């Protein structure tokens, strides 16, 4: 399989990580095992192996990124504890906080979403106004936000 | 925002890979943002707009 990131992409991403990452980030990829072309009914996750490869490439660009790959069929307890129902799903965690997920492969035009999610989770300080931060800290009930996207 | 508040759970969903989720949430155009499974809007959301929608979700 060819590389997702060419040398200039890798250099750009690496320099952003070096400048903007603060804390360690753990990426947990819930996936199917790579069957190397073998077709098994019900196990037809076309984007699982490419997603794992993309995350392996990205995680090599910073020592602050740890990648854990979980076979959702074998580790049901962990999969359910993260509320993961589909693969591939990437869970972004810092310390014990893990409330950001990406379902699908964050490649092509969605790659910036992966990059910003890693940096924001790591720095813990997205560029939000004081009013927004004040509103968010006043929240008492839980809110779910889902954003549907497609790559171009 | 989910990074700032532990009360917010954020998911980005690549809808071509999960068309059944697209159908469940009535996705006809992207990006579509859905808050608490009910409030939804299409198109790029700026910070202020998203906060207004979050406020109406908790009222």
Backbone of each chain as ProteinMPNN parsed JSONL, in Angstrom:
{"seq_chain_A": "XXXXXXXXXXXXXXXXXXXXXXXXXXXXXXXXXXXXXXXXXXXXXXXXXXXXXXXXXXXXXXXXXXXXXXXXXXXXXXXXXXXXXXXXXXXXXXXXXXXXXXXXXXXXXXXXXXXXXXXXXXXXXXXXXXXXXXXXXXXXXXXXXXXXXXXX", "coords_chain_A": {"N_chain_A": [[0.849, -1.201, 0.0], [0.535, 2.206, -0.832], [2.106, 5.152, 0.583], [0.211, 7.456, 2.574], [0.958, 10.024, 3.225], [3.083, 12.292, 1.667], [6.561, 13.346, 1.513], [6.646, 16.138, 1.863], [4.133, 16.712, 2.98], [4.384, 15.267, 5.371], [6.497, 16.666, 6.584], [5.282, 19.148, 6.988], [3.125, 18.501, 8.712], [4.522, 17.447, 10.868], [5.96, 19.689, 11.759], [3.865, 21.33, 12.588], [2.858, 19.786, 14.716], [5.082, 19.836, 16.414], [5.171, 22.537, 17.077], [2.641, 23.079, 18.167], [1.539, 21.028, 19.773], [0.93, 20.052, 23.135], [0.271, 18.374, 25.43], [0.423, 14.764, 25.841], [-1.283, 12.714, 23.484], [-3.664, 10.189, 23.038], [-4.503, 8.028, 20.48], [-7.073, 5.932, 19.861], [-7.75, 3.356, 17.859], [-10.508, 1.708, 16.776], [-11.118, -1.247, 15.162], [-11.281, -3.646, 12.41], [-9.519, -6.714, 12.049], [-6.887, -6.881, 9.608], [-7.572, -8.671, 6.804], [-6.096, -9.291, 4.665], [-7.088, -9.299, 1.993], [-8.771, -11.472, 2.0], [-12.12, -12.516, 1.765], [-14.683, -12.287, 4.0], [-17.935, -12.872, 4.928], [-19.764, -10.218, 6.416], [-17.536, -9.134, 7.482], [-16.392, -6.739, 6.187], [-14.934, -4.35, 6.152], [-13.905, -1.828, 4.425], [-12.375, 0.453, 4.806], [-10.897, 0.12, 7.081], [-8.197, -0.984, 7.218], [-6.746, 0.946, 5.609], [-7.211, 3.199, 7.256], [-5.868, 2.524, 9.582], [-3.271, 2.46, 8.571], [-2.913, 5.157, 7.841], [-3.085, 6.396, 10.377], [-0.897, 5.226, 11.61], [1.169, 6.36, 10.141], [0.811, 9.076, 10.811], [1.13, 9.026, 13.578], [3.787, 8.572, 13.857], [4.92, 10.998, 13.557], [5.074, 12.528, 15.799], [6.331, 12.378, 19.101], [4.522, 12.681, 21.042], [2.23, 11.437, 20.404], [0.314, 8.591, 20.909], [-0.543, 5.495, 19.595], [-3.144, 3.236, 19.78], [-4.344, 0.147, 18.748], [-7.347, -1.479, 18.403], [-9.019, -4.494, 18.16], [-12.276, -4.689, 17.514], [-13.917, -6.876, 17.745], [-12.647, -8.683, 19.353], [-12.05, -7.302, 21.713], [-14.499, -6.606, 23.299], [-15.392, -5.437, 25.657], [-13.834, -3.11, 26.099], [-14.451, -1.773, 23.744], [-17.194, -1.306, 24.043], [-17.116, 0.242, 26.331], [-16.141, 2.628, 25.417], [-18.23, 3.435, 23.932], [-18.355, 2.692, 21.276], [-19.716, 1.747, 18.225], [-19.345, 1.194, 15.605], [-16.99, 0.449, 12.958], [-14.294, 1.797, 10.942], [-13.51, 3.49, 14.0], [-12.104, 6.329, 15.484], [-10.873, 7.253, 18.578], [-10.115, 10.091, 20.396], [-7.952, 10.833, 22.97], [-6.987, 12.46, 26.018], [-5.237, 12.166, 28.909], [-7.7, 11.123, 31.088], [-9.783, 11.996, 29.652], [-11.937, 11.577, 27.003], [-13.703, 12.551, 24.7], [-14.031, 12.975, 22.024], [-14.642, 11.822, 18.818], [-13.965, 10.151, 15.704], [-15.628, 8.842, 13.015], [-14.95, 6.676, 10.485], [-12.7, 7.127, 7.666], [-10.25, 9.548, 8.042], [-9.238, 10.955, 5.63], [-7.953, 12.607, 2.655], [-9.868, 15.455, 1.903], [-10.759, 15.535, 4.473], [-8.634, 15.226, 6.096], [-7.484, 17.52, 7.436], [-9.26, 17.701, 9.602], [-8.556, 15.597, 11.245], [-5.975, 16.381, 11.922], [-6.419, 18.866, 13.264], [-7.998, 17.957, 15.358], [-6.231, 16.351, 16.822], [-4.343, 18.283, 17.586], [-5.939, 20.132, 19.008], [-6.961, 18.55, 21.122], [-4.602, 17.921, 22.351], [-3.514, 20.43, 23.075], [-5.558, 21.5, 24.505], [-6.691, 23.933, 24.337], [-8.591, 25.225, 22.317], [-9.195, 27.728, 19.789], [-11.314, 29.636, 21.101], [-13.845, 32.045, 21.948], [-14.016, 34.145, 24.926], [-16.613, 34.336, 25.884], [-17.786, 32.028, 24.858], [-16.282, 30.038, 26.135], [-17.007, 30.551, 28.749], [-19.752, 29.984, 28.649], [-19.607, 27.233, 28.017], [-18.384, 26.234, 30.299], [-20.38, 26.527, 32.076], [-22.189, 24.582, 31.575], [-24.483, 22.091, 32.541], [-25.789, 19.816, 31.827], [-25.331, 16.924, 29.702], [-24.248, 17.136, 26.322], [-24.679, 16.072, 22.997], [-22.869, 16.281, 20.033], [-23.053, 15.8, 16.652], [-21.33, 15.69, 13.637], [-21.83, 15.45, 10.294], [-19.952, 14.475, 7.525], [-18.42, 14.451, 4.22], [-15.726, 13.15, 2.324], [-13.945, 14.855, -0.313]], "CA_chain_A": [[0.0, 0.0, 0.0], [1.377, 3.411, -0.889], [2.016, 6.044, 1.733], [-0.772, 8.539, 2.463], [1.606, 11.334, 3.342], [4.389, 12.407, 1.018], [7.558, 13.952, 2.403], [6.329, 17.531, 2.215], [2.999, 16.64, 3.935], [4.914, 14.814, 6.661], [7.274, 17.767, 7.173], [4.338, 20.179, 7.425], [2.381, 18.005, 9.883], [5.489, 17.313, 11.965], [6.289, 21.003, 12.32], [2.699, 21.81, 13.352], [2.831, 19.04, 15.982], [6.163, 20.333, 17.279], [4.859, 23.887, 17.557], [1.337, 23.279, 18.799], [1.114, 20.0, 20.734], [1.389, 20.315, 24.506], [0.164, 17.133, 26.211], [0.344, 13.538, 25.058], [-2.618, 12.353, 22.998], [-3.771, 8.787, 22.657], [-5.493, 7.716, 19.447], [-7.466, 4.526, 19.932], [-8.461, 2.978, 16.638], [-11.303, 0.476, 16.845], [-11.022, -1.692, 13.786], [-11.31, -5.078, 12.117], [-8.185, -7.138, 11.641], [-6.662, -6.892, 8.164], [-7.673, -10.059, 6.322], [-5.199, -9.419, 3.498], [-7.796, -9.618, 0.759], [-9.717, -12.573, 2.202], [-13.476, -12.003, 1.933], [-15.485, -13.009, 4.987], [-19.207, -12.144, 5.057], [-19.914, -9.478, 7.666], [-16.269, -8.483, 7.846], [-16.03, -6.115, 4.924], [-14.586, -2.968, 6.455], [-12.926, -1.445, 3.402], [-11.508, 1.572, 5.19], [-10.197, -0.148, 8.341], [-6.744, -1.095, 7.044], [-6.175, 2.251, 5.249], [-7.243, 4.127, 8.396], [-4.761, 2.143, 10.473], [-2.008, 2.889, 7.965], [-2.833, 6.617, 7.958], [-2.786, 6.761, 11.771], [0.488, 4.82, 11.897], [2.047, 7.388, 9.561], [0.671, 10.317, 11.579], [1.644, 8.873, 14.955], [5.258, 8.601, 13.82], [5.38, 12.382, 13.38], [5.252, 13.179, 17.101], [6.468, 11.465, 20.244], [3.393, 12.92, 21.946], [1.062, 10.66, 19.957], [0.36, 7.147, 21.125], [-1.607, 4.843, 18.838], [-3.57, 1.903, 20.226], [-5.252, -0.457, 17.767], [-8.195, -2.436, 19.123], [-9.927, -5.317, 17.369], [-13.547, -4.514, 18.248], [-14.563, -8.173, 17.982], [-11.961, -9.388, 20.447], [-12.111, -6.554, 22.964], [-15.852, -6.045, 23.356], [-15.579, -4.61, 26.862], [-13.234, -1.798, 25.845], [-15.211, -1.153, 22.652], [-18.451, -0.797, 24.594], [-16.859, 1.295, 27.326], [-15.948, 3.882, 24.676], [-19.444, 3.721, 23.168], [-18.069, 2.519, 19.852], [-20.627, 0.768, 17.635], [-18.991, 0.972, 14.201], [-15.563, 0.575, 12.661], [-13.316, 2.26, 11.915], [-13.748, 4.675, 14.83], [-10.917, 6.817, 16.187], [-11.184, 8.0, 19.798], [-9.003, 10.979, 20.765], [-7.959, 10.949, 24.431], [-5.889, 13.063, 26.768], [-5.462, 11.68, 30.27], [-8.9, 10.284, 31.1], [-10.831, 12.64, 28.859], [-12.003, 11.125, 25.617], [-15.051, 12.826, 24.213], [-14.004, 13.323, 20.605], [-14.512, 10.608, 17.99], [-14.097, 10.273, 14.249], [-16.084, 7.578, 12.436], [-14.584, 6.633, 9.08], [-11.281, 7.424, 7.428], [-10.049, 10.997, 7.906], [-8.249, 11.181, 4.575], [-8.353, 13.585, 1.644], [-10.228, 16.78, 2.421], [-11.046, 15.442, 5.91], [-7.396, 15.09, 6.865], [-7.323, 18.62, 8.402], [-10.066, 17.446, 10.805], [-7.713, 14.736, 12.087], [-4.863, 17.197, 12.406], [-6.905, 19.841, 14.252], [-8.486, 17.236, 16.548], [-5.057, 15.96, 17.606], [-3.73, 19.485, 18.18], [-6.844, 20.709, 20.013], [-7.011, 17.679, 22.307], [-3.293, 18.018, 22.992], [-3.275, 21.76, 23.682], [-6.658, 21.778, 25.434], [-7.124, 25.331, 24.24], [-8.992, 25.646, 20.977], [-9.385, 29.187, 19.686], [-12.713, 29.993, 21.367], [-13.965, 33.327, 22.643], [-14.246, 34.032, 26.379], [-18.048, 34.093, 26.099], [-18.051, 30.607, 24.585], [-15.675, 29.234, 27.2], [-17.832, 30.748, 29.945], [-20.984, 29.208, 28.44], [-19.297, 25.801, 28.082], [-18.094, 25.821, 31.674], [-21.622, 26.565, 32.87], [-23.073, 23.482, 31.18], [-24.733, 21.094, 33.585], [-26.207, 18.55, 31.23], [-24.464, 16.478, 28.622], [-24.727, 17.451, 24.973], [-24.003, 15.32, 21.937], [-22.797, 16.98, 18.741], [-22.598, 14.946, 15.553], [-21.138, 16.433, 12.39], [-21.717, 14.525, 9.153], [-19.099, 15.029, 6.473], [-17.955, 13.511, 3.191], [-14.484, 13.61, 1.729], [-14.054, 15.148, -1.746]], "C_chain_A": [[0.887, 1.256, 0.0], [1.157, 4.269, 0.347], [0.904, 7.067, 1.498], [-0.069, 9.887, 2.383], [2.93, 11.335, 2.592], [5.333, 13.181, 1.947], [7.169, 15.374, 2.813], [5.123, 17.584, 3.16], [3.523, 16.289, 5.33], [5.673, 15.932, 7.362], [6.352, 18.836, 7.743], [3.623, 19.747, 8.719], [3.309, 17.934, 11.097], [5.792, 18.674, 12.59], [5.094, 21.578, 13.082], [2.615, 21.097, 14.701], [3.885, 19.599, 16.944], [5.808, 21.686, 17.883], [3.622, 23.927, 18.445], [0.908, 22.205, 19.793], [1.722, 20.277, 22.107], [1.43, 18.998, 25.302], [0.146, 15.925, 25.274], [-1.115, 13.255, 24.669], [-2.595, 10.876, 22.643], [-4.859, 8.646, 21.587], [-5.817, 6.244, 19.591], [-8.281, 4.221, 18.69], [-9.178, 1.657, 16.863], [-11.492, -0.008, 15.419], [-11.268, -3.19, 13.669], [-9.879, -5.488, 11.804], [-8.076, -7.149, 10.121], [-6.637, -8.337, 7.674], [-6.876, -10.293, 5.046], [-5.942, -9.905, 2.258], [-8.802, -10.752, 0.881], [-11.114, -11.988, 2.437], [-14.255, -12.87, 2.907], [-16.789, -12.225, 5.161], [-19.324, -11.462, 6.428], [-18.634, -8.805, 8.127], [-15.713, -7.812, 6.591], [-15.713, -4.637, 5.129], [-13.473, -2.508, 5.503], [-11.945, -0.384, 3.878], [-10.708, 1.297, 6.468], [-8.672, -0.182, 8.172], [-6.126, 0.225, 6.593], [-6.171, 3.244, 6.417], [-6.095, 3.816, 9.351], [-3.426, 2.619, 9.891], [-1.827, 4.406, 8.1], [-2.442, 7.023, 9.378], [-1.371, 6.345, 12.159], [1.461, 5.864, 11.344], [2.023, 8.664, 10.404], [1.316, 10.183, 12.961], [3.173, 8.864, 14.995], [5.806, 10.025, 13.775], [5.481, 13.151, 14.689], [5.378, 12.133, 18.2], [5.301, 11.616, 21.209], [2.149, 12.133, 21.534], [1.292, 9.177, 20.201], [-0.807, 6.537, 20.357], [-1.886, 3.465, 19.411], [-4.554, 1.363, 19.19], [-6.022, -1.577, 18.458], [-9.075, -3.19, 18.121], [-11.272, -5.339, 18.106], [-14.253, -5.843, 18.517], [-13.947, -8.892, 19.182], [-12.096, -8.658, 21.774], [-13.443, -5.828, 23.084], [-16.016, -5.078, 24.525], [-15.053, -3.19, 26.646], [-14.049, -1.041, 24.785], [-16.507, -0.548, 23.196], [-18.215, 0.326, 25.586], [-16.604, 2.643, 26.655], [-17.182, 4.244, 23.85], [-19.241, 3.586, 21.672], [-18.963, 1.413, 19.285], [-20.274, 0.437, 16.192], [-17.489, 1.09, 14.027], [-15.377, 1.057, 11.228], [-13.813, 3.476, 12.702], [-12.435, 5.034, 15.525], [-11.39, 7.594, 17.412], [-9.931, 8.792, 20.183], [-9.041, 11.163, 22.28], [-6.747, 11.714, 24.942], [-6.173, 12.761, 28.224], [-6.717, 10.797, 30.251], [-10.037, 10.864, 30.266], [-10.819, 12.108, 27.44], [-13.408, 11.331, 25.093], [-15.067, 13.348, 22.783], [-13.769, 12.038, 19.814], [-14.588, 10.971, 16.517], [-14.495, 8.908, 13.716], [-15.799, 7.593, 10.938], [-13.109, 6.943, 8.923], [-11.085, 8.931, 7.226], [-8.969, 11.316, 6.876], [-8.777, 12.238, 3.608], [-8.703, 14.911, 2.285], [-10.59, 16.734, 3.9], [-9.78, 15.312, 6.752], [-7.168, 16.257, 7.848], [-8.128, 18.417, 9.688], [-9.261, 16.596, 11.786], [-6.609, 15.559, 12.751], [-5.31, 18.151, 13.524], [-7.386, 19.139, 15.519], [-7.298, 16.851, 17.431], [-4.484, 17.175, 18.325], [-4.63, 20.073, 19.27], [-6.907, 19.864, 21.282], [-5.695, 17.813, 23.078], [-3.102, 19.342, 23.721], [-4.364, 22.082, 24.698], [-7.166, 23.195, 25.333], [-7.434, 25.707, 22.801], [-9.254, 27.156, 20.975], [-10.86, 29.547, 19.846], [-12.747, 31.312, 22.129], [-14.223, 33.091, 24.14], [-15.708, 33.728, 26.687], [-18.371, 32.603, 25.9], [-17.503, 29.739, 25.71], [-16.514, 29.342, 28.477], [-19.142, 29.952, 29.836], [-20.713, 27.711, 28.615], [-19.041, 25.359, 29.518], [-19.33, 25.849, 32.547], [-22.544, 25.387, 32.548], [-23.247, 22.468, 32.304], [-25.167, 19.758, 33.001], [-25.315, 18.199, 30.039], [-25.093, 16.776, 27.266], [-23.944, 16.605, 23.976], [-24.03, 16.142, 20.652], [-22.278, 15.98, 17.708], [-22.452, 15.811, 14.307], [-20.93, 15.415, 11.27], [-20.936, 15.202, 8.04], [-18.921, 13.981, 5.363], [-16.633, 14.036, 2.659], [-14.713, 13.928, 0.264], [-12.941, 14.457, -2.505]], "O_chain_A": [[1.864, 1.34, 0.745], [0.161, 4.13, 1.056], [0.678, 7.496, 0.367], [-0.435, 10.762, 1.599], [3.795, 10.495, 2.838], [4.938, 13.611, 3.031], [7.341, 15.764, 3.967], [5.094, 18.424, 4.059], [3.163, 16.918, 6.325], [5.527, 16.135, 8.567], [6.59, 19.367, 8.828], [3.528, 20.511, 9.68], [2.931, 18.311, 12.206], [5.872, 18.793, 13.813], [5.275, 22.24, 14.104], [2.334, 21.73, 15.719], [3.617, 19.807, 18.128], [6.102, 21.953, 19.049], [3.559, 24.727, 19.379], [-0.003, 22.442, 20.586], [2.878, 20.685, 22.219], [2.484, 18.574, 25.777], [-0.112, 16.052, 24.077], [-2.043, 13.525, 25.431], [-1.648, 10.376, 22.035], [-5.991, 9.092, 21.776], [-4.935, 5.397, 19.457], [-9.368, 4.764, 18.497], [-8.552, 0.625, 17.108], [-11.972, 0.737, 14.563], [-11.438, -3.899, 14.66], [-9.099, -4.662, 11.33], [-9.062, -7.397, 9.426], [-5.784, -9.126, 8.081], [-6.968, -11.352, 4.426], [-5.482, -10.81, 1.562], [-9.6, -10.974, -0.03], [-11.266, -11.059, 3.23], [-14.462, -14.058, 2.659], [-16.756, -11.044, 5.503], [-19.021, -12.06, 7.46], [-18.649, -7.999, 9.057], [-14.715, -8.248, 6.016], [-16.169, -3.782, 4.369], [-12.288, -2.755, 5.729], [-10.81, -0.329, 3.405], [-9.924, 2.144, 6.897], [-7.947, 0.505, 8.892], [-5.085, 0.614, 7.122], [-5.241, 4.038, 6.554], [-5.434, 4.719, 9.862], [-2.563, 3.115, 10.615], [-0.741, 4.885, 8.428], [-1.581, 7.882, 9.571], [-0.716, 7.028, 12.947], [2.449, 6.209, 11.992], [3.064, 9.259, 10.68], [1.963, 11.11, 13.448], [3.776, 9.116, 16.038], [7.008, 10.238, 13.936], [5.924, 14.3, 14.699], [4.644, 11.144, 18.233], [5.109, 10.78, 22.092], [1.135, 12.158, 22.231], [2.29, 8.592, 19.778], [-1.936, 7.016, 20.46], [-0.988, 2.63, 19.517], [-5.494, 2.059, 18.803], [-5.434, -2.499, 19.022], [-9.789, -2.576, 17.329], [-11.392, -5.928, 19.18], [-15.092, -5.93, 19.414], [-14.626, -9.606, 19.92], [-12.236, -9.281, 22.826], [-13.512, -4.603, 22.986], [-16.68, -4.048, 24.412], [-15.722, -2.206, 26.962], [-14.301, 0.157, 24.911], [-16.87, 0.577, 22.853], [-19.014, 1.258, 25.678], [-16.83, 3.688, 27.265], [-17.179, 5.253, 23.144], [-19.881, 4.285, 20.887], [-18.973, 0.29, 19.79], [-20.835, -0.493, 15.613], [-16.801, 1.731, 14.821], [-16.212, 0.762, 10.373], [-14.45, 4.371, 12.147], [-11.749, 4.173, 16.076], [-12.218, 8.497, 17.292], [-8.836, 8.238, 20.282], [-10.056, 11.604, 22.82], [-5.649, 11.634, 24.39], [-7.255, 13.075, 28.718], [-6.788, 9.835, 29.487], [-11.121, 10.285, 30.189], [-9.8, 12.183, 26.752], [-14.208, 10.396, 25.048], [-15.983, 14.063, 22.377], [-12.842, 11.275, 20.088], [-15.198, 11.97, 16.138], [-13.789, 7.924, 13.933], [-16.34, 8.423, 10.207], [-12.363, 7.015, 9.899], [-11.693, 9.52, 6.332], [-7.922, 11.873, 7.207], [-9.911, 12.7, 3.735], [-7.948, 15.436, 3.104], [-10.72, 17.785, 4.529], [-9.848, 15.291, 7.981], [-6.711, 16.029, 8.968], [-7.732, 18.901, 10.747], [-9.276, 16.836, 12.993], [-6.349, 15.452, 13.949], [-4.678, 18.238, 14.577], [-7.21, 19.654, 16.623], [-7.353, 17.009, 18.651], [-4.177, 17.116, 19.515], [-4.146, 20.468, 20.331], [-6.906, 20.402, 22.39], [-5.685, 17.816, 24.309], [-2.595, 19.376, 24.842], [-4.136, 22.843, 25.638], [-7.982, 23.624, 26.148], [-6.663, 26.407, 22.145], [-9.5, 27.766, 22.016], [-11.57, 29.741, 18.86], [-11.814, 31.654, 22.854], [-14.594, 31.995, 24.559], [-16.02, 32.976, 27.611], [-19.125, 32.006, 26.669], [-18.174, 28.82, 26.18], [-16.707, 28.358, 29.191], [-19.583, 29.328, 30.801], [-21.48, 27.006, 29.271], [-19.424, 24.259, 29.916], [-19.342, 25.268, 33.632], [-23.578, 25.221, 33.196], [-22.278, 22.046, 32.935], [-24.944, 18.703, 33.596], [-24.647, 19.054, 29.459], [-26.307, 16.681, 27.092], [-22.729, 16.44, 24.087], [-25.079, 16.635, 20.237], [-21.208, 15.393, 17.872], [-23.355, 16.576, 13.968], [-19.985, 14.627, 11.294], [-21.213, 16.34, 7.662], [-19.224, 12.801, 5.541], [-16.445, 15.248, 2.555], [-15.592, 13.332, -0.357], [-12.858, 14.58, -3.727]]}, "seq_chain_B": "XXXXXXXXXXXXXXXXXXXXXXXXXXXXXXXXXXXXXXXXXXXXXXXXXXXXXXXXXXX", "coords_chain_B": {"N_chain_B": [[-14.946, 22.414, 21.093], [-15.741, 20.289, 22.612], [-13.349, 19.658, 23.679], [-12.985, 21.639, 25.485], [-15.131, 21.407, 27.241], [-16.097, 18.816, 29.33], [-18.648, 17.983, 29.25], [-19.543, 17.837, 26.748], [-19.942, 15.746, 23.995], [-18.368, 14.925, 21.112], [-18.732, 13.965, 17.753], [-17.418, 13.155, 14.607], [-18.645, 12.163, 11.557], [-18.105, 10.179, 8.804], [-20.09, 10.142, 6.252], [-20.484, 8.664, 3.916], [-19.378, 6.238, 4.442], [-20.963, 5.278, 6.42], [-23.823, 4.949, 5.662], [-26.251, 4.248, 6.812], [-26.405, 5.663, 9.16], [-26.566, 8.169, 8.115], [-29.095, 8.04, 6.948], [-30.676, 7.646, 9.217], [-30.388, 10.105, 10.509], [-31.332, 11.787, 8.619], [-29.649, 12.93, 6.623], [-29.059, 15.124, 4.022], [-27.438, 16.911, 2.871], [-24.033, 17.981, 3.213], [-21.635, 19.86, 5.193], [-23.499, 18.467, 7.91], [-24.776, 19.328, 10.983], [-25.745, 17.862, 14.001], [-27.44, 18.243, 16.966], [-27.842, 16.774, 20.072], [-29.347, 14.825, 18.815], [-31.588, 16.006, 17.723], [-31.789, 18.88, 17.083], [-30.807, 20.332, 14.082], [-28.59, 21.529, 11.537], [-27.498, 22.605, 8.309], [-24.435, 23.18, 6.568], [-21.475, 25.262, 6.919], [-20.586, 25.924, 10.257], [-20.272, 28.703, 12.297], [-18.565, 29.737, 15.31], [-20.211, 31.316, 17.034], [-22.763, 30.803, 16.066], [-22.986, 28.058, 16.52], [-22.878, 28.008, 19.298], [-25.288, 29.334, 19.885], [-27.116, 27.416, 18.986], [-26.48, 25.345, 20.745], [-27.253, 26.489, 23.12], [-30.025, 26.624, 22.756], [-30.501, 23.946, 22.825], [-30.158, 23.215, 25.474], [-32.031, 24.639, 26.836]], "CA_chain_B": [[-15.784, 22.682, 22.278], [-15.691, 19.082, 23.442], [-12.066, 19.689, 24.377], [-13.122, 22.604, 26.57], [-16.113, 20.948, 28.211], [-16.302, 17.371, 29.434], [-20.078, 17.695, 29.091], [-19.852, 17.725, 25.321], [-19.41, 14.591, 23.3], [-18.376, 15.311, 19.697], [-18.398, 12.909, 16.785], [-17.425, 13.48, 13.177], [-19.03, 10.906, 10.899], [-17.943, 10.169, 7.351], [-21.417, 9.574, 6.001], [-20.477, 7.669, 2.823], [-19.019, 4.941, 5.018], [-22.024, 4.843, 7.335], [-25.055, 5.524, 5.097], [-27.42, 4.013, 7.68], [-26.468, 6.797, 10.097], [-27.049, 9.285, 7.303], [-30.556, 7.902, 6.809], [-31.283, 7.852, 10.537], [-30.391, 11.523, 10.862], [-31.874, 12.568, 7.501], [-28.6, 13.742, 5.999], [-29.234, 15.352, 2.583], [-26.287, 17.704, 2.436], [-22.993, 18.057, 4.252], [-21.69, 19.273, 6.528], [-24.725, 18.577, 8.691], [-24.502, 19.232, 12.422], [-26.93, 17.428, 14.749], [-27.217, 18.402, 18.407], [-28.732, 15.934, 20.882], [-30.194, 14.009, 17.958], [-32.803, 16.669, 17.257], [-31.547, 20.154, 16.394], [-29.803, 20.125, 13.046], [-28.428, 22.568, 10.518], [-26.53, 22.259, 7.264], [-23.498, 24.241, 6.189], [-20.403, 25.547, 7.868], [-21.104, 26.592, 11.455], [-19.259, 29.459, 13.041], [-18.605, 29.505, 16.754], [-21.366, 31.964, 17.66], [-23.963, 30.086, 15.631], [-23.02, 26.767, 17.209], [-23.229, 28.276, 20.7], [-26.729, 29.618, 19.934], [-27.818, 26.127, 18.867], [-26.263, 24.591, 21.996], [-28.096, 27.125, 24.15], [-31.419, 26.185, 22.594], [-30.579, 22.518, 23.174], [-30.204, 23.018, 26.936], [-33.101, 25.457, 27.445]], "C_chain_B": [[-15.789, 21.482, 23.221], [-14.375, 19.015, 24.217], [-12.158, 20.59, 25.6], [-14.09, 22.123, 27.641], [-16.279, 19.436, 28.174], [-17.761, 16.978, 29.272], [-20.437, 17.473, 27.628], [-19.143, 16.534, 24.704], [-19.505, 14.907, 21.803], [-17.969, 14.146, 18.82], [-18.419, 13.502, 15.388], [-17.674, 12.156, 12.457], [-18.893, 11.048, 9.386], [-19.148, 9.392, 6.81], [-21.44, 8.567, 4.846], [-20.137, 6.276, 3.357], [-20.114, 4.381, 5.907], [-23.371, 5.407, 6.857], [-26.269, 5.317, 5.985], [-27.539, 5.126, 8.722], [-26.979, 8.038, 9.368], [-28.564, 9.244, 7.167], [-31.25, 8.197, 8.137], [-31.405, 9.342, 10.869], [-30.825, 12.421, 9.701], [-30.844, 13.457, 6.817], [-28.88, 13.868, 4.494], [-28.096, 16.176, 2.028], [-25.279, 17.734, 3.559], [-22.257, 19.384, 4.146], [-23.046, 19.487, 7.202], [-24.354, 18.396, 10.159], [-25.796, 18.866, 13.145], [-26.6, 17.514, 16.241], [-28.274, 17.622, 19.169], [-29.746, 15.169, 20.023], [-31.402, 14.719, 17.395], [-32.534, 17.961, 16.499], [-30.503, 19.912, 15.306], [-29.748, 21.299, 12.09], [-27.316, 22.177, 9.558], [-25.632, 23.464, 6.991], [-22.476, 24.477, 7.271], [-20.976, 26.315, 9.056], [-19.988, 27.421, 12.075], [-19.516, 29.271, 14.537], [-19.884, 30.054, 17.395], [-22.668, 31.214, 17.341], [-24.103, 28.752, 16.38], [-23.413, 26.958, 18.677], [-24.731, 28.558, 20.831], [-27.542, 28.312, 19.866], [-27.656, 25.301, 20.152], [-27.134, 25.161, 23.106], [-29.539, 26.673, 24.002], [-31.572, 24.711, 22.938], [-30.714, 22.313, 24.686], [-31.313, 23.823, 27.605], [-34.292, 24.607, 27.857]], "O_chain_B": [[-15.836, 21.625, 24.443], [-14.299, 18.394, 25.277], [-11.506, 20.35, 26.616], [-13.893, 22.402, 28.824], [-16.564, 18.853, 27.128], [-18.085, 15.795, 29.17], [-21.519, 16.975, 27.316], [-17.938, 16.338, 24.861], [-20.599, 15.132, 21.286], [-17.001, 13.438, 19.098], [-19.325, 14.256, 15.033], [-17.0, 11.159, 12.716], [-19.495, 11.931, 8.775], [-19.213, 8.166, 6.898], [-22.32, 7.707, 4.799], [-20.556, 5.266, 2.794], [-20.195, 3.172, 6.126], [-23.987, 6.227, 7.538], [-27.216, 6.101, 5.934], [-28.646, 5.49, 9.121], [-27.721, 8.845, 9.927], [-29.236, 10.271, 7.256], [-32.263, 8.893, 8.186], [-32.404, 9.78, 11.439], [-30.708, 13.644, 9.772], [-31.135, 14.602, 6.472], [-28.935, 12.867, 3.778], [-27.826, 16.135, 0.828], [-25.628, 17.537, 4.723], [-22.263, 19.987, 3.073], [-23.657, 20.549, 7.077], [-23.696, 17.423, 10.527], [-26.83, 19.497, 12.923], [-25.618, 16.94, 16.712], [-29.47, 17.795, 18.934], [-30.866, 14.903, 20.461], [-32.178, 14.112, 16.657], [-33.01, 18.12, 15.375], [-29.441, 19.352, 15.575], [-30.75, 21.979, 11.866], [-26.342, 21.52, 9.926], [-26.036, 24.613, 7.165], [-22.588, 23.967, 8.386], [-21.759, 27.248, 8.879], [-18.899, 26.915, 12.345], [-20.537, 28.725, 14.956], [-20.549, 29.376, 18.178], [-23.533, 31.02, 18.195], [-25.193, 28.377, 16.811], [-24.182, 26.171, 19.229], [-25.375, 28.083, 21.767], [-28.52, 28.134, 20.593], [-28.596, 24.636, 20.588], [-27.682, 24.424, 23.926], [-30.206, 26.373, 24.992], [-32.663, 24.272, 23.304], [-31.323, 21.338, 25.125], [-31.516, 23.705, 28.813], [-35.273, 25.132, 28.382]]}, "name": "protein", "num_of_chains": 2, "seq": "XXXXXXXXXXXXXXXXXXXXXXXXXXXXXXXXXXXXXXXXXXXXXXXXXXXXXXXXXXXXXXXXXXXXXXXXXXXXXXXXXXXXXXXXXXXXXXXXXXXXXXXXXXXXXXXXXXXXXXXXXXXXXXXXXXXXXXXXXXXXXXXXXXXXXXXXXXXXXXXXXXXXXXXXXXXXXXXXXXXXXXXXXXXXXXXXXXXXXXXXXXXXXXXXXXX"}
